Amino acid sequence: MLELHDGSLDVSNILDRWYKQERKSNYGAFIPFVGTIRDEDGIDGLSFDVYEPILESWFKNWQEKAHKKGAIIKMAHSRGDVMLHESSYIAAVFSPKRRVALEFIDEFVEDFKASAPIWKYDLKNTERIYAKDRSTAIAGSGILK
Amino acid sequence: MVRVEFLGPINKEPLELNISNLNELATILQGDEKMNQWLENSAVAVNDMMVSSRDTALKNGDKVSLLPPVCGG
C-alpha cells in the first residue's frame, strides 16, 4: 500500500489504520518508521515534489520482494509543504517474525532515500530551496552528459 | 515527436523533439547551458522505465523523463 497525502501526515491516524488493517493477519511483527521534520538550519519546514508513475513501480518492486519473505510494506509520503515537527514519511513492515521486518525496514528506507523519485526543498523565509547537498543521484545517472 | 520532461528542481518546460534515440537528446541538451549542471547527475526514464544506455531507441509518442538527485523522507 502506497499513500500520498497533500501536506503533513496524520501519524496517529495512519498507524492506527494500518494496525487495524493487519492485526488479524497473523503477523507477529509490525515495525513502523516515522520521519519527522526537525528544527535545524533555520528552516520553517520542508516541501516535496513526487513523480508518481516511477514511485509506484519502485514501490511495487519492493512489495514483491517483501511478499517473497512473507512480509508486506506500507508507505505514506507527503506532497507539498510540511512544517516543523510534523511528519512527511511513514514506512512500515509487517512480517510473521521480527527479524525479517527489522532487516527489511532498514533496506527499504535506505533504498527509498537513494532511489525514490521525490525531491526535497527547504522552506526558508517564504523561499523554496532545493536541498541539493542532501540529495542523491539515482544509480545510473549521467548517461546524457 | 518525443516529449521530454524535466522533473523536480530542474524547473524547465517540457520539450517536443523529433529524435530517434537518447544520443540525439544528449547532443541537444548539451547545447543548453542551463542543463549542464543537471546532465551529469540526472537519471533517465523512457515511458516511466529507468534506462541505462544512451543508445536507447525512441519512437513517436515516447516520453523521456530526466530525474535529478532525489531526497525523500
Backbone of each chain as ProteinMPNN parsed JSONL, in Angstrom:
{"seq_chain_A": "MLELHDGSLDVSNILDRWYKQERKSNYGAFIPFVGTIRDEDGIDGLSFDVYEPILESWFKNWQEKAHKKGAIIKMAHSRGDVMLHESSYIAAVFSPKRRVALEFIDEFVEDFKASAPIWKYDLKNTERIYAKDRSTAIAGSGILK", "coords_chain_A": {"N_chain_A": [[0.831, -1.202, 0.0], [0.639, 2.108, -0.971], [0.544, 5.419, -0.091], [-0.204, 8.787, -0.89], [-0.179, 12.005, 0.426], [-1.527, 15.293, 0.572], [0.345, 17.772, 2.003], [1.154, 17.585, 5.58], [1.503, 14.405, 7.333], [-0.988, 12.572, 9.067], [-0.054, 11.118, 11.692], [-0.93, 9.476, 13.884], [-3.428, 8.623, 13.021], [-2.815, 7.252, 10.621], [-1.047, 5.181, 11.445], [-2.695, 3.855, 13.246], [-4.754, 3.029, 11.541], [-3.368, 1.329, 9.77], [-2.488, -0.581, 11.569], [-4.934, -1.643, 12.426], [-5.824, -2.694, 10.022], [-4.221, -4.916, 9.71], [-4.133, -6.42, 12.039], [-5.29, -8.852, 12.434], [-4.05, -10.486, 10.663], [-2.179, -12.299, 11.236], [0.488, -11.532, 11.512], [3.478, -11.436, 13.261], [5.112, -9.344, 13.792], [5.246, -5.807, 13.628], [6.724, -3.169, 12.284], [7.134, 0.107, 12.366], [8.407, 3.056, 10.713], [8.781, 6.4, 11.356], [9.151, 9.482, 9.927], [10.161, 12.687, 10.917], [10.003, 16.237, 10.631], [12.76, 18.08, 11.456], [13.818, 20.828, 13.543], [16.149, 22.688, 12.243], [18.98, 24.459, 10.892], [17.608, 26.819, 10.482], [15.237, 26.454, 9.065], [11.762, 26.684, 8.023], [10.235, 24.617, 7.393], [9.742, 21.742, 5.249], [9.448, 20.936, 1.737], [7.928, 18.969, -0.826], [8.316, 17.439, -4.031], [6.787, 14.941, -5.961], [7.179, 12.229, -8.158], [4.868, 10.379, -9.414], [4.357, 8.047, -11.239], [6.81, 6.581, -11.46], [7.486, 6.286, -8.816], [5.464, 4.579, -7.982], [6.029, 2.208, -9.444], [8.541, 1.615, -8.427], [7.86, 1.143, -5.75], [6.144, -1.048, -6.03], [7.885, -3.025, -6.879], [9.41, -3.357, -4.518], [7.381, -4.247, -2.867], [6.889, -6.723, -3.974], [9.305, -8.011, -3.381], [9.063, -8.088, -0.618], [6.842, -9.749, -0.312], [7.908, -12.184, -1.061], [9.223, -12.879, 1.196], [7.255, -13.341, 2.911], [6.26, -11.049, 3.985], [4.75, -7.715, 4.272], [4.688, -4.348, 2.96], [3.951, -1.039, 3.922], [3.469, 2.335, 2.987], [3.546, 5.848, 3.44], [3.603, 9.132, 2.125], [4.301, 12.654, 1.984], [3.061, 15.276, -0.195], [4.01, 18.479, -1.337], [3.995, 21.142, 1.131], [5.426, 20.696, 4.389], [5.477, 21.363, 7.735], [7.67, 22.292, 10.543], [8.312, 19.731, 12.929], [6.295, 18.149, 12.11], [5.142, 15.209, 10.325], [6.452, 13.718, 7.341], [6.818, 11.326, 6.216], [6.092, 7.922, 6.409], [6.892, 4.578, 6.902], [6.256, 1.098, 6.967], [6.749, -2.253, 7.997], [5.243, -5.377, 7.979], [5.585, -8.584, 9.275], [5.822, -12.197, 9.6], [7.723, -12.928, 11.592], [10.0, -11.14, 13.796], [12.683, -10.622, 12.846], [12.853, -10.549, 10.021], [11.261, -8.284, 9.473], [12.665, -6.245, 10.831], [15.096, -6.182, 9.451], [14.2, -5.696, 6.879], [12.93, -3.189, 6.973], [15.062, -1.498, 7.307], [16.604, -1.9, 4.924], [14.685, -1.123, 3.072], [14.078, 1.595, 3.692], [16.567, 2.773, 3.299], [16.976, 2.344, 0.521], [14.814, 3.742, -0.388], [15.598, 6.37, 0.214], [17.694, 6.619, -1.594], [16.681, 6.128, -4.118], [13.904, 6.631, -4.611], [11.656, 8.61, -6.524], [11.525, 11.481, -5.464], [11.638, 14.868, -4.527], [13.241, 17.175, -2.442], [12.76, 20.245, -0.725], [13.972, 23.058, 1.081], [12.074, 25.137, 3.193], [12.326, 28.461, 3.633], [12.11, 31.605, 4.915], [9.9, 32.258, 3.19], [10.922, 31.28, 0.815], [11.546, 28.546, -1.477], [13.81, 26.164, -1.473], [15.837, 24.027, -3.246], [17.078, 21.041, -1.851], [19.875, 20.403, -2.478], [22.422, 19.533, -1.561], [21.793, 17.477, 0.147], [20.783, 15.56, -1.411], [20.642, 12.598, -3.488], [22.145, 11.214, -6.343], [20.381, 9.166, -8.569], [21.04, 5.687, -9.079], [22.898, 4.97, -11.99], [22.735, 7.441, -13.116], [23.558, 10.237, -15.28], [23.884, 9.506, -17.949], [23.404, 11.155, -20.081], [25.325, 13.092, -20.166]], "CA_chain_A": [[0.0, 0.0, 0.0], [1.368, 3.372, -1.077], [-0.38, 6.558, 0.055], [0.371, 10.128, -0.977], [-1.068, 12.964, 1.082], [-1.159, 16.7, 0.417], [0.73, 18.32, 3.304], [1.722, 16.689, 6.584], [0.812, 13.136, 7.578], [-1.643, 12.39, 10.371], [0.667, 9.902, 12.103], [-1.753, 8.609, 14.737], [-4.48, 8.041, 12.199], [-2.26, 6.3, 9.646], [-0.545, 3.99, 12.145], [-3.852, 3.149, 13.804], [-5.457, 2.402, 10.425], [-2.557, 0.206, 9.291], [-2.52, -1.617, 12.611], [-6.246, -2.307, 12.395], [-5.934, -3.478, 8.777], [-3.407, -6.145, 9.711], [-3.958, -7.041, 13.349], [-5.741, -10.254, 12.412], [-3.421, -11.146, 9.509], [-1.206, -13.265, 11.772], [1.865, -11.048, 11.504], [3.973, -11.312, 14.633], [5.889, -8.112, 13.954], [4.826, -4.588, 12.918], [7.813, -2.231, 12.569], [6.959, 1.357, 11.63], [9.4, 4.131, 10.759], [8.1, 7.684, 11.176], [10.094, 10.584, 9.721], [9.627, 13.962, 11.422], [10.804, 17.392, 10.213], [13.476, 18.643, 12.605], [14.135, 22.256, 13.554], [17.59, 22.868, 12.063], [19.415, 25.356, 9.807], [16.688, 27.946, 10.312], [14.134, 26.199, 8.129], [10.385, 26.743, 8.543], [9.652, 23.326, 7.061], [10.241, 21.165, 4.002], [8.419, 20.79, 0.707], [8.268, 17.799, -1.634], [7.728, 17.078, -5.321], [6.76, 13.486, -6.101], [6.816, 11.76, -9.5], [4.105, 9.189, -9.017], [4.45, 6.802, -12.018], [8.012, 5.785, -11.144], [7.395, 5.914, -7.394], [4.581, 3.401, -7.878], [6.705, 0.987, -9.92], [9.6, 1.334, -7.431], [7.229, 0.556, -4.565], [5.621, -2.367, -6.399], [9.048, -3.911, -6.876], [9.716, -3.658, -3.105], [6.282, -5.058, -2.299], [7.112, -8.099, -4.443], [10.412, -8.554, -2.575], [8.531, -8.36, 0.724], [5.95, -10.919, -0.383], [8.737, -13.406, -1.122], [9.642, -13.198, 2.565], [6.049, -13.457, 3.729], [6.023, -9.752, 4.64], [4.162, -6.656, 3.454], [5.168, -2.996, 3.259], [3.036, 0.086, 3.711], [4.233, 3.585, 2.979], [2.817, 7.098, 3.202], [4.514, 10.271, 1.951], [3.652, 13.945, 1.717], [3.308, 16.144, -1.344], [3.869, 19.869, -0.929], [4.694, 21.678, 2.31], [5.273, 20.069, 5.705], [6.156, 22.281, 8.642], [8.5, 21.699, 11.604], [7.766, 18.783, 13.915], [5.256, 17.318, 11.503], [5.703, 14.056, 9.63], [6.306, 13.677, 5.884], [7.132, 9.983, 5.705], [5.919, 6.758, 7.279], [7.007, 3.278, 6.25], [6.079, 0.031, 7.956], [6.8, -3.632, 7.515], [4.579, -6.417, 8.769], [6.097, -9.903, 8.889], [5.492, -13.22, 10.597], [8.662, -12.858, 12.708], [10.592, -9.811, 13.885], [13.972, -10.423, 12.185], [12.601, -10.134, 8.634], [10.748, -6.908, 9.45], [13.731, -5.328, 11.255], [16.068, -6.055, 8.361], [13.536, -5.163, 5.696], [12.648, -1.752, 7.115], [16.349, -0.833, 7.096], [16.901, -1.933, 3.486], [13.66, -0.384, 2.333], [14.215, 3.043, 3.911], [17.809, 3.208, 2.657], [16.765, 2.419, -0.919], [13.875, 4.851, -0.572], [16.385, 7.613, 0.212], [18.611, 6.662, -2.732], [16.067, 5.829, -5.421], [12.506, 7.039, -4.835], [11.643, 9.885, -7.248], [10.944, 12.539, -4.624], [12.605, 15.953, -4.405], [13.023, 17.904, -1.184], [13.118, 21.66, -0.73], [13.875, 23.747, 2.365], [11.241, 26.34, 3.219], [13.075, 29.436, 4.431], [11.724, 32.99, 4.594], [8.98, 32.175, 2.046], [11.565, 30.7, -0.363], [11.549, 27.088, -1.579], [15.18, 25.981, -1.96], [16.171, 22.609, -3.477], [18.066, 20.535, -0.886], [20.814, 19.736, -3.392], [23.518, 18.872, -0.845], [21.309, 16.275, 0.841], [20.146, 14.679, -2.391], [21.495, 11.532, -4.026], [21.884, 10.879, -7.751], [19.864, 7.8, -8.725], [22.002, 4.793, -9.737], [22.799, 5.026, -13.451], [22.6, 8.836, -13.573], [24.665, 10.83, -16.036], [24.087, 8.943, -19.291], [23.263, 12.192, -21.116], [26.356, 14.152, -20.044]], "C_chain_A": [[0.869, 1.256, 0.0], [0.347, 4.502, -1.025], [0.391, 7.858, -0.137], [-0.643, 11.109, -0.418], [-0.594, 14.383, 0.767], [-0.871, 17.26, 1.803], [1.135, 17.231, 4.28], [0.869, 15.435, 6.776], [0.197, 13.138, 8.972], [-1.141, 11.047, 10.926], [-0.23, 8.954, 12.882], [-2.797, 7.879, 13.911], [-3.94, 6.956, 11.272], [-1.789, 5.029, 10.347], [-1.694, 3.166, 12.714], [-4.585, 2.377, 12.707], [-4.687, 1.174, 9.929], [-2.592, -0.941, 10.297], [-3.833, -2.395, 12.548], [-6.416, -3.156, 11.137], [-5.272, -4.847, 8.917], [-3.419, -6.906, 11.031], [-4.434, -8.491, 13.396], [-5.132, -11.029, 11.239], [-2.324, -12.118, 9.935], [0.249, -12.85, 11.552], [2.313, -10.883, 12.953], [4.695, -10.006, 14.883], [5.319, -7.003, 13.075], [5.867, -3.534, 13.282], [7.598, -0.97, 11.745], [8.189, 2.273, 11.749], [8.639, 5.42, 10.473], [9.149, 8.78, 11.057], [9.443, 11.901, 10.098], [10.575, 15.098, 11.028], [11.436, 18.035, 11.446], [13.727, 20.14, 12.422], [15.651, 22.401, 13.448], [17.851, 23.782, 10.872], [18.404, 26.462, 9.506], [15.55, 27.708, 9.339], [12.778, 26.356, 8.837], [9.682, 25.403, 8.309], [10.311, 22.8, 5.8], [9.094, 21.075, 3.008], [8.876, 19.693, -0.25], [7.551, 17.801, -2.977], [7.817, 15.568, -5.432], [6.417, 13.158, -7.557], [6.163, 10.387, -9.34], [4.313, 7.948, -9.887], [5.66, 5.951, -11.63], [8.039, 5.425, -9.662], [6.546, 4.649, -7.234], [5.281, 2.13, -8.349], [7.843, 0.609, -8.974], [8.989, 0.64, -6.217], [6.718, -0.864, -4.849], [6.746, -3.414, -6.384], [9.433, -4.316, -5.443], [8.621, -4.523, -2.475], [6.446, -6.522, -2.725], [8.247, -8.766, -3.66], [9.909, -8.931, -1.186], [7.676, -9.624, 0.717], [6.739, -12.221, -0.393], [9.2, -13.83, 0.262], [8.445, -13.303, 3.501], [5.665, -12.166, 4.425], [5.228, -8.824, 3.716], [4.722, -5.306, 3.902], [4.012, -2.03, 3.071], [3.873, 1.356, 3.783], [3.295, 4.762, 2.729], [3.845, 8.215, 3.064], [3.714, 11.529, 1.621], [4.018, 14.498, 0.353], [3.171, 17.57, -0.836], [4.525, 20.142, 0.412], [4.37, 20.91, 3.591], [6.107, 20.898, 6.687], [6.888, 21.541, 9.761], [7.679, 20.817, 12.533], [6.55, 18.019, 13.414], [5.946, 16.178, 10.727], [5.428, 14.121, 8.138], [6.426, 12.255, 5.339], [6.87, 8.924, 6.767], [6.082, 5.518, 6.41], [6.815, 2.231, 7.336], [6.16, -1.314, 7.273], [6.064, -4.516, 8.512], [5.175, -7.75, 8.327], [5.761, -10.925, 9.97], [6.397, -13.138, 11.818], [9.471, -11.562, 12.635], [11.812, -9.601, 13.006], [13.791, -9.933, 10.747], [12.168, -8.668, 8.593], [11.842, -5.91, 9.823], [14.743, -5.118, 10.132], [15.443, -5.358, 7.146], [13.293, -3.658, 5.805], [13.931, -0.954, 6.874], [16.673, -0.761, 5.602], [15.938, -1.036, 2.7], [13.861, 1.129, 2.472], [15.493, 3.561, 3.263], [17.622, 3.327, 1.145], [15.772, 3.528, -1.271], [14.649, 6.164, -0.695], [17.204, 7.753, -1.069], [17.909, 6.617, -4.088], [14.675, 6.394, -5.655], [12.465, 8.433, -5.468], [10.865, 10.974, -6.499], [12.032, 13.594, -4.431], [12.219, 16.842, -3.232], [13.524, 19.346, -1.307], [13.039, 22.192, 0.706], [12.938, 24.938, 2.21], [11.91, 27.319, 4.18], [12.659, 30.829, 4.001], [10.913, 33.066, 3.301], [9.645, 31.679, 0.75], [11.502, 29.177, -0.302], [12.857, 26.706, -2.277], [15.506, 24.481, -2.051], [17.295, 22.166, -2.533], [19.123, 19.723, -1.635], [21.869, 18.926, -2.632], [23.085, 17.595, -0.136], [20.706, 15.253, -0.121], [21.164, 13.719, -2.99], [21.133, 11.279, -5.486], [21.435, 9.418, -7.822], [20.915, 6.96, -9.46], [21.802, 4.845, -11.25], [22.637, 6.437, -13.993], [23.789, 9.232, -14.449], [24.827, 10.309, -17.46], [23.972, 10.005, -20.389], [24.384, 13.228, -21.076], [27.362, 14.105, -21.192]], "O_chain_A": [[1.724, 1.434, 0.867], [-0.597, 4.537, -1.815], [1.496, 8.018, 0.382], [-1.827, 11.049, -0.75], [0.608, 14.639, 0.704], [-1.735, 17.23, 2.68], [1.424, 16.102, 3.883], [-0.313, 15.405, 6.435], [0.788, 13.64, 9.928], [-1.721, 9.993, 10.666], [-0.289, 7.762, 12.579], [-3.021, 6.68, 14.078], [-4.525, 5.88, 11.152], [-2.093, 3.923, 9.9], [-1.671, 1.936, 12.671], [-4.986, 1.23, 12.902], [-5.271, 0.115, 9.698], [-2.71, -2.11, 9.929], [-3.851, -3.624, 12.608], [-7.063, -4.203, 11.169], [-5.717, -5.822, 8.311], [-2.771, -7.947, 11.136], [-4.041, -9.259, 14.274], [-5.628, -12.092, 10.864], [-1.627, -12.688, 9.095], [1.133, -13.697, 11.422], [1.619, -10.271, 13.766], [4.878, -9.597, 16.03], [4.954, -7.236, 11.923], [5.911, -3.057, 14.415], [7.854, -0.974, 10.541], [8.903, 2.257, 12.752], [7.936, 5.523, 9.468], [9.943, 8.988, 11.975], [8.33, 12.207, 9.668], [11.795, 14.945, 11.082], [10.739, 18.477, 12.359], [13.832, 20.64, 11.303], [16.361, 22.254, 14.443], [17.035, 23.866, 9.954], [18.36, 26.978, 8.39], [14.955, 28.663, 8.839], [12.659, 26.188, 10.05], [8.67, 25.097, 8.94], [11.315, 23.343, 5.338], [7.923, 21.131, 3.384], [10.075, 19.508, -0.459], [6.364, 18.112, -3.07], [8.821, 14.976, -5.037], [5.486, 13.729, -8.125], [6.84, 9.376, -9.156], [4.44, 6.858, -9.33], [5.542, 4.734, -11.487], [8.558, 4.372, -9.291], [6.876, 3.763, -6.446], [5.142, 1.082, -7.719], [8.089, -0.575, -8.74], [9.541, -0.339, -5.714], [6.845, -1.76, -4.014], [6.557, -4.541, -5.926], [9.744, -5.479, -5.188], [8.895, -5.407, -1.664], [6.18, -7.44, -1.948], [8.159, -9.944, -3.316], [10.286, -9.969, -0.642], [7.77, -10.458, 1.617], [6.316, -13.226, 0.178], [9.532, -14.995, 0.483], [8.596, -13.347, 4.722], [4.846, -12.17, 5.345], [5.055, -9.111, 2.531], [5.162, -5.135, 5.039], [3.195, -2.192, 2.164], [4.846, 1.442, 4.532], [2.376, 4.682, 1.915], [4.837, 8.247, 3.792], [2.618, 11.472, 1.064], [5.097, 14.246, -0.184], [2.314, 17.85, 0.002], [5.484, 19.471, 0.795], [3.227, 20.529, 3.846], [7.303, 21.102, 6.479], [6.751, 20.327, 9.912], [6.531, 21.112, 12.868], [5.866, 17.337, 14.176], [7.158, 16.192, 10.51], [4.345, 14.516, 7.706], [6.173, 12.006, 4.16], [7.368, 9.021, 7.889], [5.496, 5.414, 5.333], [7.171, 2.455, 8.493], [5.71, -1.496, 6.142], [6.246, -4.406, 9.725], [5.261, -8.018, 7.128], [5.457, -10.566, 11.107], [5.928, -13.26, 12.95], [9.613, -10.962, 11.569], [11.981, -8.511, 12.46], [14.485, -9.018, 10.304], [12.659, -7.899, 7.767], [11.945, -4.848, 9.21], [15.19, -3.995, 9.896], [16.081, -4.542, 6.481], [13.439, -2.936, 4.819], [13.891, 0.137, 6.304], [16.978, 0.311, 5.079], [16.335, -0.301, 1.795], [13.818, 1.857, 1.48], [15.507, 4.672, 2.732], [18.064, 4.308, 0.546], [15.881, 4.167, -2.317], [14.389, 6.967, -1.591], [17.39, 8.86, -1.575], [18.484, 7.025, -5.097], [14.298, 6.617, -6.805], [13.157, 9.341, -5.007], [9.737, 11.327, -6.843], [13.196, 13.265, -4.201], [11.058, 17.209, -3.049], [14.564, 19.617, -1.908], [12.14, 21.817, 1.459], [13.0, 25.661, 1.215], [12.045, 27.05, 5.374], [12.836, 31.196, 2.839], [11.225, 33.864, 2.418], [9.003, 31.66, -0.301], [11.416, 28.591, 0.777], [13.012, 26.888, -3.484], [15.453, 23.765, -1.051], [18.327, 22.828, -2.429], [19.245, 18.513, -1.446], [22.175, 17.791, -2.996], [23.911, 16.728, 0.149], [20.186, 14.218, 0.297], [22.367, 13.98, -3.003], [19.957, 11.147, -5.826], [22.044, 8.544, -7.205], [21.599, 7.459, -10.354], [20.673, 4.772, -11.734], [22.427, 6.62, -15.192], [24.869, 8.646, -14.369], [25.813, 10.637, -18.12], [24.404, 9.768, -21.517], [24.385, 14.156, -21.885], [28.284, 14.92, -21.239]]}, "seq_chain_B": "MVRVEFLGPINKEPLELNISNLNELATILQGDEKMNQWLENSAVAVNDMMVSSRDTALKNGDKVSLLPPVCGG", "coords_chain_B": {"N_chain_B": [[6.866, 12.72, -32.643], [8.832, 13.208, -29.702], [8.287, 13.51, -26.279], [9.886, 15.416, -23.827], [10.464, 15.531, -20.457], [11.236, 17.451, -17.561], [12.034, 16.8, -14.396], [11.162, 17.647, -10.942], [13.488, 19.814, -9.359], [14.696, 20.772, -11.675], [13.189, 22.416, -13.226], [12.273, 23.221, -15.849], [10.555, 23.864, -18.862], [8.639, 21.332, -20.599], [9.886, 19.63, -23.567], [9.176, 19.129, -27.05], [10.374, 16.942, -29.268], [11.941, 15.958, -32.37], [13.365, 13.203, -32.404], [15.38, 10.174, -32.474], [16.774, 8.629, -30.755], [18.493, 8.424, -27.527], [21.012, 9.484, -27.715], [20.778, 11.579, -29.525], [19.18, 13.277, -28.056], [20.933, 13.853, -25.966], [22.887, 15.359, -27.302], [21.407, 17.646, -28.003], [20.665, 18.651, -25.458], [23.123, 19.116, -24.317], [23.858, 21.404, -25.528], [22.532, 23.326, -24.187], [23.046, 25.651, -21.928], [21.992, 25.963, -19.335], [21.341, 23.405, -18.663], [23.642, 22.054, -18.132], [24.53, 21.62, -15.463], [22.806, 19.65, -14.682], [22.908, 17.401, -16.31], [24.968, 15.611, -15.68], [24.18, 14.462, -13.3], [21.645, 13.466, -13.468], [19.166, 10.934, -13.76], [17.613, 8.844, -16.273], [14.469, 8.179, -17.684], [12.435, 6.242, -19.859], [9.26, 6.319, -21.027], [8.468, 6.013, -18.369], [10.101, 3.98, -17.426], [13.211, 3.192, -16.033], [16.29, 3.816, -17.715], [19.519, 2.672, -18.9], [21.271, 3.093, -20.903], [22.607, 5.176, -23.451], [22.076, 4.551, -26.011], [19.511, 3.882, -26.262], [16.608, 3.402, -28.145], [14.161, 5.631, -29.547], [10.706, 6.302, -30.187], [7.975, 7.718, -32.06], [5.754, 9.454, -29.948], [6.835, 8.585, -27.567], [7.812, 9.129, -24.126], [10.247, 10.91, -22.452], [11.906, 11.187, -19.375], [13.746, 13.271, -17.197], [15.465, 12.724, -14.245], [16.56, 14.369, -11.559], [18.976, 14.428, -8.725], [17.692, 12.789, -5.819], [15.711, 13.042, -2.775], [13.863, 11.812, -0.601], [11.513, 11.641, 2.166]], "CA_chain_B": [[7.549, 13.599, -31.687], [9.124, 12.655, -28.382], [8.129, 14.532, -25.249], [10.95, 15.338, -22.821], [10.031, 16.219, -19.235], [12.322, 17.728, -16.614], [11.325, 16.646, -13.131], [11.665, 18.252, -9.709], [14.088, 21.147, -9.328], [15.287, 21.243, -12.942], [12.363, 23.596, -13.491], [12.352, 23.592, -17.268], [9.346, 23.464, -19.574], [8.849, 20.143, -21.442], [10.218, 19.831, -24.976], [8.668, 18.149, -28.02], [11.517, 16.867, -30.176], [11.974, 14.926, -33.401], [14.617, 12.482, -32.181], [15.149, 8.737, -32.568], [17.463, 7.923, -29.662], [18.932, 9.322, -26.452], [22.216, 10.198, -28.152], [20.357, 12.858, -30.128], [18.728, 14.147, -26.96], [22.127, 14.311, -25.244], [23.513, 16.432, -28.09], [20.575, 18.853, -27.889], [20.701, 19.21, -24.095], [24.486, 19.594, -24.035], [23.949, 22.757, -26.064], [21.734, 24.216, -23.334], [23.943, 25.959, -20.794], [21.3, 25.771, -18.055], [21.209, 21.967, -18.387], [24.945, 21.44, -17.836], [24.642, 21.169, -14.071], [21.879, 18.543, -14.418], [23.123, 16.215, -17.149], [25.871, 14.624, -15.069], [23.629, 13.809, -12.105], [20.244, 13.077, -13.664], [18.83, 9.63, -14.338], [16.717, 8.986, -17.424], [13.436, 7.159, -17.861], [11.659, 6.287, -21.106], [7.911, 5.814, -20.719], [8.468, 5.716, -16.924], [11.022, 2.887, -17.076], [14.574, 3.711, -15.99], [17.164, 3.243, -18.745], [20.926, 2.805, -18.514], [22.114, 3.266, -22.085], [22.29, 6.299, -24.327], [21.686, 4.028, -27.322], [18.089, 3.545, -26.214], [15.859, 3.937, -29.292], [12.924, 6.353, -29.222], [9.771, 6.354, -31.312], [6.943, 8.743, -31.967], [4.847, 9.27, -28.815], [7.55, 8.231, -26.334], [8.05, 10.189, -23.127], [11.532, 10.795, -21.751], [11.923, 11.997, -18.152], [15.04, 13.429, -16.53], [15.26, 12.715, -12.791], [17.743, 14.861, -10.844], [19.186, 13.767, -7.431], [16.459, 12.671, -5.025], [15.817, 13.039, -1.31], [12.538, 11.716, 0.022], [11.505, 11.416, 3.609]], "C_chain_B": [[7.758, 12.87, -30.362], [9.004, 13.787, -27.368], [9.216, 14.337, -24.185], [10.545, 16.181, -21.615], [11.191, 16.323, -18.254], [11.711, 17.78, -15.221], [11.972, 17.443, -11.996], [12.296, 19.611, -9.928], [14.693, 21.615, -10.64], [14.496, 22.446, -13.45], [12.496, 24.115, -14.916], [11.098, 23.077, -17.952], [9.623, 22.222, -20.431], [9.174, 20.532, -22.885], [9.509, 18.779, -25.81], [9.718, 18.088, -29.122], [11.352, 15.737, -31.185], [13.292, 14.188, -33.285], [14.328, 10.985, -32.183], [15.943, 7.934, -31.534], [17.966, 8.939, -28.629], [20.223, 10.048, -26.796], [21.85, 11.565, -28.737], [19.87, 13.824, -29.063], [19.93, 14.704, -26.197], [22.762, 15.486, -25.98], [22.727, 17.737, -27.95], [20.734, 19.481, -26.507], [22.096, 19.72, -23.728], [24.692, 21.013, -24.566], [23.168, 23.77, -25.244], [22.515, 24.448, -22.04], [23.289, 25.681, -19.438], [21.19, 24.289, -17.678], [22.525, 21.317, -17.96], [25.024, 20.867, -16.433], [23.768, 19.949, -13.793], [22.231, 17.27, -15.179], [23.97, 15.162, -16.443], [25.243, 13.89, -13.891], [22.155, 13.417, -12.257], [20.138, 11.689, -14.272], [17.786, 9.854, -15.434], [15.715, 7.83, -17.443], [12.778, 7.364, -19.218], [10.336, 5.597, -20.819], [7.851, 5.262, -19.286], [9.245, 4.471, -16.526], [12.442, 3.454, -17.102], [15.41, 3.039, -17.082], [18.622, 3.528, -18.384], [21.847, 3.04, -19.708], [21.625, 4.424, -22.952], [21.861, 5.824, -25.708], [20.211, 3.652, -27.369], [17.335, 4.215, -27.367], [14.574, 4.625, -28.811], [12.025, 6.347, -30.449], [8.714, 7.422, -31.041], [6.011, 8.445, -30.788], [5.533, 8.88, -27.514], [7.683, 9.447, -25.414], [9.389, 9.917, -22.453], [11.464, 11.706, -20.523], [13.343, 12.077, -17.612], [14.788, 13.584, -15.037], [16.543, 13.162, -12.09], [17.883, 14.164, -9.479], [17.98, 13.9, -6.5], [16.746, 12.733, -3.523], [14.415, 13.009, -0.716], [12.663, 11.654, 1.528], [11.459, 12.667, 4.442]], "O_chain_B": [[6.955, 12.026, -29.966], [9.543, 14.876, -27.565], [9.431, 13.224, -23.705], [10.312, 17.384, -21.732], [12.012, 15.414, -18.132], [10.957, 18.7, -14.903], [13.131, 17.849, -12.066], [11.72, 20.468, -10.599], [15.164, 22.749, -10.722], [15.06, 23.374, -14.029], [12.792, 25.287, -15.149], [10.631, 21.977, -17.655], [10.733, 22.071, -20.941], [8.797, 21.603, -23.36], [9.265, 17.668, -25.34], [9.93, 19.071, -29.832], [10.724, 14.714, -30.912], [14.244, 14.512, -33.996], [13.2, 10.561, -31.932], [15.805, 6.713, -31.447], [17.876, 10.149, -28.833], [20.507, 11.108, -26.237], [22.516, 12.568, -28.48], [20.106, 15.03, -29.144], [19.948, 15.878, -25.827], [23.131, 16.487, -25.365], [23.317, 18.807, -27.796], [20.916, 20.693, -26.388], [22.233, 20.643, -22.925], [25.583, 21.732, -24.115], [23.149, 24.955, -25.579], [22.626, 23.567, -21.187], [23.949, 25.22, -18.508], [20.971, 23.958, -16.513], [22.539, 20.181, -17.488], [25.524, 19.76, -16.234], [23.959, 19.276, -12.78], [21.887, 16.174, -14.738], [23.726, 13.964, -16.587], [25.709, 12.815, -13.514], [21.499, 13.074, -11.274], [20.9, 11.314, -15.163], [17.162, 10.912, -15.51], [16.073, 6.669, -17.245], [12.585, 8.492, -19.672], [10.302, 4.434, -20.418], [7.273, 4.206, -19.029], [9.074, 3.958, -15.42], [12.836, 4.113, -18.065], [15.259, 1.845, -17.343], [18.927, 4.481, -17.667], [23.06, 3.17, -19.545], [20.428, 4.624, -23.157], [21.336, 6.611, -26.495], [19.719, 3.164, -28.386], [17.41, 5.431, -27.548], [13.988, 4.24, -27.799], [12.493, 6.382, -31.587], [8.594, 7.944, -29.932], [5.533, 7.32, -30.642], [4.891, 8.845, -26.465], [7.67, 10.599, -25.846], [9.628, 8.821, -21.945], [11.022, 12.851, -20.615], [14.058, 11.076, -17.573], [14.016, 14.441, -14.606], [17.511, 12.404, -12.037], [17.006, 13.386, -9.103], [17.346, 14.951, -6.406], [17.87, 12.507, -3.074], [13.851, 14.048, -0.372], [13.76, 11.62, 2.087], [11.448, 12.59, 5.671]]}, "name": "protein", "num_of_chains": 2, "seq": "MLELHDGSLDVSNILDRWYKQERKSNYGAFIPFVGTIRDEDGIDGLSFDVYEPILESWFKNWQEKAHKKGAIIKMAHSRGDVMLHESSYIAAVFSPKRRVALEFIDEFVEDFKASAPIWKYDLKNTERIYAKDRSTAIAGSGILKMVRVEFLGPINKEPLELNISNLNELATILQGDEKMNQWLENSAVAVNDMMVSSRDTALKNGDKVSLLPPVCGG"}
